[in-house]
Amino acid sequence: MTKGGINLTTTTEMLREILANLTYFGSIEACAIASRDGLLMSSNMPEGEVGETFAAMSATMLGAAETAASELNKGVPSRVIVESKTGKLICMGAGPKALLVAMTDQDAGLGLILVELDKAVDKIKEII
């Protein structure tokens, strides 16, 4: 299926592959790629979880952080990390049209995860 000269099947498959590769890291419990306005493009969520809400709220959170940092003349943040008792939510811009969001378990070390998320963001920017 094509739209505007873009092969949607291939794009969708590439996005799914990026998310599948992220879940090889046992600490990433859920991840999604969404548009900047919060529309879900692709997700890898545990059964019973709603990817649409995950994507929409993450886009709102990242947008608010970007606006706040910009208003304070601190530039655009590279990521937003929210830590709770049960896990960490990491949201990163993936170019002007997309974002990547991942949920980890509470004990996840962020070093390797952030490196892998940065690599995934670069791939998403090439695709979208």
N, C-alpha and C positions, 0 to 999 in steps of 0.2 A: 504494500500500500504506500502510495506517495502523496505528498501534499506540498505544493510549492517547490517541487524539485527535490524534496528531502525524502529519503527512504525511511518512513516511520518505523517499520519493523526493525530495521537495522539499528536505528537510534534507540528504540526501546530496549532492544537486546543488549546494546552496549551499556546503557544505564543500569540495567539489571545485573550485568556482569560486574560492573564497578561495585555495586552494593554487595553482591555475593562475595567478592574478594575481601571486602571489609569485615564480613562476618566470620572469616577464618580466624580472626583475632577473637578468641573466646570471650573477651571482656565486652565486646560490642553486642548488645542485646537486640538493638533495633536501629535501623537507619533508613533515611529517605532522601530523595532529591525532589525539590519543589521549585516552582517558579517564585520569583520575588514577591508576588502577591499571594502566595500561599497555596497555589493549586498543586496538588500532588502529581508528580511525573512518574515516579517509580518508588517502590518501598520494599523493604525486607523487614517485616514486622512479625513478632510472635503471634501465634494463632489467637484470635479474639481481640486483638488490638486494632484500633482504627487509625490508619495511616493519614487519612484526610485531616483529622483534627491535629495530629502530631505535626503535620506540615504547615497548616494554617497558623497555629500558635507559635511555631518556631520562626516563621516569616515575620510575624508581628514583633516578636522579641528581638530579632536581628535588626529589623527596620528601626525600632525604637532606640536600640543601642547605637546604630549608625547616626541617627538624627541627633541624639544627645551628644555624642563625641564630636560631631561636626559643629554643633552649636557652641561647644566649648573650645573650638579650634584645636582639637586633638587628632584630627584626621579620621579616616575610616577604620574602625576596628577590624582586625583580621579574623576574629572569632569571638563568640560569646560562650562562656562556660557557666553553667548553673549546677551547683552541687547540692545534693540533698542527702538524707540519711540512707537512702536506698540506691542512689546512683548519681551519675553525672550526665548532663545534657550538653552537647557541644554543637554549636551552630556556626557555620562558616559560609560566607559568600562564595559563589562559584561563578564569577563574572557578573555582568549586568543583568542577566536574565534568570539566574538560578541560585539555589543555595543547597548546601548539604547539611544534614542534621543526623547526629548519632547519639544513642543512649547507651551508656556503659553501666556495668555493675558498680557497686559502691567501692570496691577495693581496686578498681582499675588504675594502673599507673598510666598517666597521660603521655609520657614521653613518646613511646613507639606509636601509640594511637594517633597523636597529633601529626607525626611524620606521615603515617599512612593516610590520614584525612587530607593533608596537604597534597599528596600525590593524587588522591582521588579527585580533589578540586581541580587540579591541573588537567586531568583527563576530561572532566565534565566541561570545562571551558573550551576544550577542543571540539567537543561534540555539539554543544548548544551555542 
